[in-house]
Amino acid sequence: MTQDELKDYVARRYEGRMTLLDTGRVEPMYEVKASQLVEVAKSLRDDENLRFDFFCNLGGVDTREHFEAVYSIASTINRLRLDFKIILPREGAEIESVQDIWPASNWYEREIWELFGINVKNHGNLTRFLLPDDWDQGFPMRKDWDAPDFIRMPEL
């Protein structure tokens, strides 16, 4: 399946659940609503024509206006890749865990919780692993984060 065929298939099969964005530079990029994350993730994994069985990455983004959780997944069987993101409000940012669908998401979900403060519901082991256990200085990947010994570099 080519990228154009993938885009056409996703447009037909996932209409209303996945919105194609113009921001995908290499792989197609979609937006998924937070309330549909688990449903869409299961469907992408189980769809016989897609079989997205490999969880590549999950990253957090702070745009100052909102947070984004950006997922990269691949099909080792069909040799496909795509990315999708969930847009979250700055206050009360929360996503469902996809650990039952893709076990490799475990550390990535812990990372966005620990560094961005995005809560991951139903994770099962949302504990620190990058910062000290007694860390109480906020979320260091947020653009508004500050600490007494932190030197902010100018943005270009």
C-alpha contacts under 8 A as a table, 3 or more apart, distances in Angstrom:
res1	aa1	res2	aa2	distance
1	M	5	E	5.78
1	M	6	L	6.26
1	M	78	N	7.59
1	M	80	L	7.64
2	T	5	E	5.08
2	T	6	L	6.10
3	Q	6	L	4.90
3	Q	7	K	6.12
3	Q	27	E	7.76
3	Q	28	P	7.50
4	D	7	K	5.07
4	D	8	D	6.19
5	E	8	D	5.06
5	E	9	Y	6.02
6	L	9	Y	5.09
6	L	10	V	6.07
7	K	10	V	5.22
7	K	11	A	5.99
7	K	20	L	7.93
7	K	28	P	7.24
8	D	11	A	5.05
8	D	12	R	6.29
9	Y	12	R	5.26
9	Y	13	R	5.93
10	V	13	R	5.15
10	V	14	Y	5.25
10	V	15	E	7.25
10	V	18	M	7.55
11	A	14	Y	5.68
11	A	15	E	5.32
11	A	18	M	7.52
11	A	19	T	7.79
11	A	20	L	7.81
12	R	15	E	5.60
14	Y	17	R	5.32
14	Y	18	M	5.69
15	E	18	M	6.22
15	E	19	T	7.49
16	G	19	T	7.01
17	R	32	V	6.14
17	R	33	K	7.29
17	R	36	Q	7.14
17	R	40	V	7.26
18	M	30	Y	5.82
18	M	31	E	5.65
18	M	32	V	5.15
19	T	30	Y	5.13
19	T	31	E	5.08
19	T	32	V	6.76
20	L	28	P	7.26
20	L	29	M	6.02
20	L	30	Y	4.41
20	L	31	E	6.56
21	L	24	G	6.68
21	L	28	P	7.65
21	L	29	M	5.53
21	L	30	Y	5.34
21	L	31	E	6.86
22	D	29	M	7.30
23	T	29	M	6.39
24	G	27	E	5.55
24	G	28	P	4.91
24	G	29	M	4.52
24	G	83	D	7.78
25	R	28	P	7.30
27	E	81	R	6.34
27	E	82	L	5.30
27	E	83	D	6.63
28	P	81	R	7.84
28	P	82	L	5.30
28	P	83	D	6.19
29	M	82	L	6.31
29	M	83	D	4.77
29	M	84	F	5.24
29	M	85	K	7.60
30	Y	83	D	6.33
30	Y	84	F	4.39
30	Y	85	K	6.31
31	E	84	F	5.42
31	E	85	K	4.99
31	E	86	I	6.04
31	E	87	I	7.65
32	V	36	Q	6.74
32	V	37	L	6.52
32	V	40	V	7.93
32	V	84	F	6.61
32	V	85	K	6.05
32	V	86	I	5.44
32	V	87	I	7.94
33	K	36	Q	5.40
33	K	37	L	6.45
33	K	86	I	5.86
33	K	87	I	7.24
34	A	37	L	5.22
34	A	86	I	5.72
34	A	87	I	7.34
34	A	88	L	7.57
34	A	95	I	6.14
34	A	96	E	7.69
35	S	38	V	7.82
36	Q	39	E	5.38
36	Q	40	V	5.98
37	L	40	V	5.35
37	L	41	A	5.97
37	L	86	I	7.89
37	L	95	I	7.85
37	L	96	E	7.07
38	V	41	A	5.07
38	V	42	K	6.10
38	V	96	E	6.88
38	V	97	S	7.66
38	V	98	V	6.32
39	E	42	K	5.39
39	E	43	S	6.21
40	V	43	S	5.02
40	V	44	L	6.06
41	A	44	L	5.15
41	A	45	R	6.27
41	A	98	V	7.35
41	A	101	I	7.17
42	K	45	R	5.17
42	K	46	D	6.02
42	K	101	I	6.28
43	S	46	D	5.12
43	S	47	D	5.58
44	L	47	D	5.49
44	L	50	L	6.43
44	L	51	R	6.31
44	L	52	F	5.64
45	R	50	L	7.12
45	R	51	R	4.78
45	R	52	F	4.41
45	R	53	D	5.48
45	R	101	I	7.60
46	D	50	L	7.63
46	D	51	R	5.60
46	D	52	F	7.43
47	D	50	L	5.35
47	D	51	R	5.47
47	D	52	F	7.96
48	E	51	R	5.63
49	N	78	N	7.93
50	L	75	S	6.76
50	L	78	N	6.65
50	L	80	L	7.50
51	R	75	S	5.56
51	R	77	I	6.95
51	R	78	N	7.06
52	F	55	F	7.87
52	F	73	I	6.31
52	F	74	A	5.12
52	F	75	S	4.13
52	F	76	T	7.39
52	F	80	L	7.66
52	F	81	R	7.84
53	D	73	I	7.60
53	D	74	A	6.43
53	D	75	S	5.29
53	D	76	T	6.69
53	D	77	I	7.99
53	D	102	W	7.44
54	F	73	I	5.74
54	F	74	A	5.02
54	F	75	S	5.90
54	F	76	T	6.68
54	F	102	W	7.22
55	F	72	S	6.57
55	F	73	I	4.72
55	F	74	A	6.49
55	F	102	W	6.02
55	F	104	A	6.15
55	F	105	S	6.77
56	C	71	Y	7.72
56	C	72	S	5.26
56	C	73	I	5.14
56	C	74	A	6.77
57	N	70	V	7.98
57	N	71	Y	5.84
57	N	72	S	5.09
57	N	73	I	7.06
57	N	105	S	7.45
57	N	108	Y	7.06
58	L	69	A	6.74
58	L	70	V	5.46
58	L	71	Y	4.54
58	L	72	S	6.36
58	L	105	S	7.19
58	L	108	Y	5.60
58	L	109	E	7.24
59	G	69	A	5.80
59	G	70	V	5.18
59	G	71	Y	6.73
59	G	108	Y	7.15
59	G	112	I	6.87
60	G	67	F	7.04
60	G	68	E	5.70
60	G	69	A	4.79
60	G	70	V	6.28
60	G	112	I	5.75
60	G	116	F	6.92
61	V	67	F	5.52
61	V	68	E	4.95
61	V	69	A	6.51
61	V	70	V	7.63
62	D	65	E	7.59
62	D	66	H	6.24
62	D	67	F	4.74
62	D	68	E	6.62
62	D	116	F	7.91
62	D	141	M	7.72
62	D	142	R	5.96
62	D	143	K	6.43
63	T	66	H	5.57
63	T	67	F	6.17
63	T	68	E	7.82
63	T	143	K	7.90
64	R	67	F	7.52
64	R	143	K	6.66
64	R	144	D	7.89
65	E	89	P	7.76
65	E	90	R	7.01
66	H	87	I	6.93
66	H	88	L	5.84
66	H	89	P	4.97
66	H	90	R	4.96
67	F	87	I	5.98
67	F	88	L	5.02
67	F	89	P	6.15
67	F	90	R	5.97
67	F	93	A	7.37
68	E	85	K	6.31
68	E	86	I	5.51
68	E	87	I	4.62
68	E	88	L	5.83
69	A	85	K	5.41
69	A	86	I	5.17
69	A	87	I	6.71
69	A	88	L	7.73
70	V	83	D	7.02
70	V	84	F	5.83
70	V	85	K	4.23
70	V	86	I	6.55
71	Y	83	D	5.50
71	Y	84	F	5.30
71	Y	85	K	5.93
72	S	81	R	7.41
72	S	82	L	6.05
72	S	83	D	4.41
72	S	84	F	6.68
73	I	81	R	5.81
73	I	82	L	5.77
73	I	83	D	6.27
74	A	79	R	7.13
74	A	80	L	5.49
74	A	81	R	4.23
74	A	82	L	6.49
75	S	78	N	5.36
75	S	79	R	5.27
75	S	80	L	5.03
75	S	81	R	6.36
76	T	79	R	5.18
76	T	80	L	7.20
88	L	93	A	5.42
88	L	94	E	7.14
89	P	92	G	6.65
89	P	93	A	5.45
90	R	93	A	5.78
92	G	118	I	7.70
92	G	119	N	7.83
93	A	117	G	7.59
93	A	118	I	5.09
93	A	119	N	6.26
94	E	118	I	5.42
94	E	119	N	4.54
94	E	120	V	5.80
94	E	121	K	7.01
95	I	118	I	7.36
95	I	119	N	6.35
95	I	120	V	5.06
95	I	121	K	6.11
96	E	120	V	5.45
96	E	121	K	4.73
96	E	122	N	6.42
96	E	123	H	7.64
97	S	100	D	7.56
97	S	109	E	7.23
97	S	120	V	5.65
97	S	121	K	5.79
97	S	122	N	5.77
97	S	123	H	5.27
98	V	101	I	5.27
98	V	102	W	6.02
98	V	103	P	7.54
98	V	105	S	6.65
99	Q	102	W	5.03
99	Q	103	P	4.49
99	Q	104	A	6.87
99	Q	105	S	5.38
99	Q	106	N	5.77
99	Q	123	H	6.97
100	D	103	P	5.89
102	W	105	S	5.89
103	P	106	N	6.01
104	A	107	W	7.13
104	A	108	Y	7.81
105	S	108	Y	5.22
105	S	109	E	5.93
106	N	109	E	5.48
106	N	110	R	6.40
106	N	123	H	7.69
107	W	110	R	4.97
107	W	111	E	6.00
108	Y	111	E	4.93
108	Y	112	I	6.40
109	E	112	I	5.40
109	E	113	W	6.28
109	E	120	V	6.62
109	E	123	H	7.94
110	R	113	W	5.12
110	R	114	E	6.00
110	R	120	V	7.78
110	R	126	L	5.65
110	R	127	T	6.72
110	R	128	R	7.06
110	R	129	F	7.84
111	E	114	E	5.07
111	E	115	L	5.88
111	E	116	F	7.86
111	E	128	R	7.99
111	E	129	F	7.92
111	E	130	L	7.60
112	I	115	L	5.30
112	I	116	F	5.18
112	I	117	G	6.57
112	I	118	I	5.94
113	W	116	F	5.64
113	W	117	G	4.58
113	W	118	I	4.63
113	W	119	N	5.42
113	W	120	V	6.64
113	W	126	L	7.65
114	E	117	G	5.76
114	E	118	I	7.77
114	E	127	T	7.93
114	E	128	R	6.29
114	E	130	L	7.75
114	E	131	L	7.71
114	E	139	F	6.73
115	L	139	F	4.82
115	L	140	P	5.52
115	L	141	M	5.29
115	L	142	R	7.48
116	F	139	F	5.19
116	F	140	P	6.93
116	F	141	M	5.51
116	F	142	R	5.72
117	G	139	F	6.00
120	V	123	H	6.01
120	V	126	L	7.63
123	H	126	L	6.11
128	R	131	L	6.19
128	R	132	P	7.21
128	R	133	D	6.14
129	F	132	P	7.51
129	F	133	D	7.83
131	L	135	W	6.39
132	P	135	W	5.25
135	W	138	G	7.80
137	Q	140	P	7.97
137	Q	147	A	6.84
138	G	145	W	6.93
139	F	142	R	5.91
139	F	145	W	6.40
140	P	143	K	7.97
140	P	145	W	5.60
140	P	146	D	7.55
141	M	145	W	7.05
142	R	145	W	5.29
146	D	150	F	6.38
147	A	150	F	5.15
